[in-house]
Amino acid sequence: MTPLSRVLLAATVLLAPLATTRAAHAAPGCVSSVPYVSGEGGYDTYRVPAAVVTQNGTLLAFAEGRHAGAGDTGDIDVVLRRSTDGGCTWGPLRVVAAGHGDTRGNPAPVVDPRTGTIVLLTSYNSGAVTEAQIMRGEVAPGQGRRVFVQRSRDDGRHFTRPRDITDEVKPRGWRWYATGPGHAVALTRGPHAGRLVVPANHSAAPPAGSADTGREAKYYGAHALYSDDGGHSWRLGFVDDSYDGRDNANENTAAQLPDGRLYFSARDQNGADPGNRLDTYSSDGGQTLDRPYAVQPALDDVPVVQGSVLQLRGPGAPLLFSAPSVPTARRAMAIWRSTDDGATFTRALTLSDRPAAYSDLVQLDDGTARAVGILYETGTTGPYETIEFRRLDLSRPS
């Protein structure tokens, strides 16, 4: 048995409750593909994946295309590749939001369930400034972090020009701001059905008289923004504003649970409490939190890194979480499952022991199957060599 076969066999055994039928549009035998290879297509590095499936069944794989290097600043575009066969093959690379020397990134796509429109939120700053400078308050507002929205009505083939919504969702006094990264959420049940919710994070300025510069990690906080009209207008939802250094919620992701609540999972940016993953819930569609963010001890194996959550559809379906699984290194991408709405998690599958970093989970089926895809950063000697798409088709043994 090959190493890949052993991985798939382990997936079938450990995640057996997920399996029903094969995902639609998949080519027979298709397991993985590599839509992004660093150094190809005019980009030095591809990073920060995000994935959604359109109402037509097309898989959209977004990423940041970084021109000059792997760093987070400089000339960065938001790019896209489309797949009409469930991630087995990919169409040509398209630039969705061009940096033109500046930084555009943190793609957070979502499909509006009412119209099928793909709504994409991204973040921006001048390519000449850094996150540290922005957090210290050394950057003018127009060159600092700003928020943009785009829309596609033709299955992701074309997107509108980025529209600035910063004034709607970024309070004065905030410095850093980042959407997602990873897919956003469309609520499908409850009093706010149809609402689009985008997990995000920010940093705040130190209080007056403080000796802090604002660069300290304790000034990070998570928040959400939401739209009740298909992404035309936006409001700021809950704001995590403890800024006490214990739990520093950073990159943020969300899923709607079967009971209608939202589950939020965030990267803890070096908070004093033990553990690197934080979580919380919202019972009102992201407007407020049921409790403050707190450490999720079942995910202690996760390093300081972005992660993804996905609530599978169907009776008794689990909540999934993906991230690297070595506490001190970005490697060994894994998937955890929860059958109690995120109260606890169990490691279900390790994809490989290779370097790995950011990821995004996506459900590939038509609502009856539970085939899962993961778009994630990985490589042989480092985690940013490729962005791989792996199908976890758990309906059949390898």
Secondary structure, 3 states (H helix, E strand, C coil): CCHHHHHHHHHHHHCHHHCCCCCCCCCCCCCEEEEEECCCCCCCEEEEEEEEECCCCCEEEEEEEECCCCCCCCCEEEEEEEECCCCCCCCCCEEEECCCCCEEEEEEEEECCCCCCEEEEEEEECCCCCHHHHHCCCCCHHHCCEEEEEEECCCCCCCCCCEECHHHHCCCCEEEEEECCCCCEECCCCCCCCCEEEEEEEEECCCCCCCCCCCCHHHEEEEEEEECCCCCCCEEEEECCCCCCCCCEEEEEEEECCCCCEEEEEEECCCCCCCCEEEEEECCCCCCCCCCCEECHHHCCCCCCCCEEEECCCCCCCEEEEEEEECCEEEEEEEEEECCCCCCCEEEEECCCCEEEEEEEEECCCCCCCCEEEEEEECCCCCCCEEEEEEECCCCCC
